[in-house]
Amino acid sequence: MERTEVIIIGAGLAGLCCARRLAESGVRVSLLEASDAPGGRVRTDLVDGFRLDRGFQVLLTAYPEARRVLDYDALNLKPFYAGSLVRFAAQWHRMADPWHHPADALRSFPNPIGTPWDKLRAGLLSLQRSAGRGTPAASCGQSTLAFLQKRFSPAMLERFFRPFMAGVLLDRDLAADRRWFDSLYRLFATGQTAVPALGMGEIPRQLADALPRGTLRLHTRVEALHADRHQVRLADGHSLQARAIVLATDGRTAAALANSLVAPMEFREVRSWWWAARAPSHPDPILFLNGNGCGPINNAAWLSNVSRAYAPPGQALLNVTTLPGSPDWDDPAAVRRQLRDWFGPITDDWRLLREDHLRDALPVPAQLHPRFEGRPPRLAPGLFLAGDHHATPSINGAMISGRRAAEAVLQSFADAPLTGELW
């Protein structure tokens, strides 16, 4: 039987950050990943020369853990415009972040996406959150929808906040705890929304490249976990044993492997559509929002406007997001009809490259009850849990969760020095 000090199951961002922290402390780690590359949900695939992420994903540069761990310069981050174009009636209306684009924000005051007072309140909310004014304790448990309904007009809520936050939360009901909304709003206000020039998959690639050679083992599926013996059995029949095991898989897999130690959980789902075109319909690296509330599309963006590397020369790449509950959200013909309504006959020769149906896109419990510092990672003696489902549903939550699991493992080693029993 093969032995090591720590086995980490799952090479998503949580597993990678856990392995990184342990390796920095001189611990021997086996990071087991069932698929052909690290990253979990954060992956980029090459399709006909286009770079397709696994769904519409972005990095908020103000994420504190990401800033601490990642080399942003090496990722060559490319930012989005800090604002959006909102489709209302039959026109596009620009909504700009007043702290990034003050002139554009002023020009947006007369448009029908909310009242001038709504736009002023939205700017003041950004200022308050960027200054560190958080959620009052009495508001904990209030939904994002309830919070927004009390502060903004129905027009501003339905035409801007609902489609914008639905694209972030993957939930048009906006049921997430308002503390999570406040945190996200602060991150949008204080940093940029960006993607690495070569796609979101560059984030796990950077983390994996920093690990000692031999740490990451791809195509290695764990079939069973024996927590009491600190053992895992692989799909190929081999077994591994360690002083500690970290479950850094998605929540559904963690619940299956750990039995009753991890409760089954609900996830948000989403469909992501990737379209190839000869040229973009608009030159800006901006988010398009559905302010009409009809049709399948919630939001769209030309990724090739953000980074030219997302598409081959002479081509453009559009991502479209549809959410459950919207009419025909799974119908490519309906998506194409709405694109033609939005952008005109130039869409007739657009080619659908891929449709991603992401059933486990975001964990619901982490939205309803966000844990900004993560839950205690120890499940049982020698068994630990990591993942954004255990903290906040985000890149930052996954990374923090991985580090905290590693620190809990290190503390357990300090509390119970090696006796040689496993060897």
Summary of the structure (lengths in Angstrom):
residues: 423
radius of gyration: 22.3
end to end distance: 10.2
largest distance: 73.0
contacts: 1485
relative contact order: 0.20
helix: 37%
strand: 26%
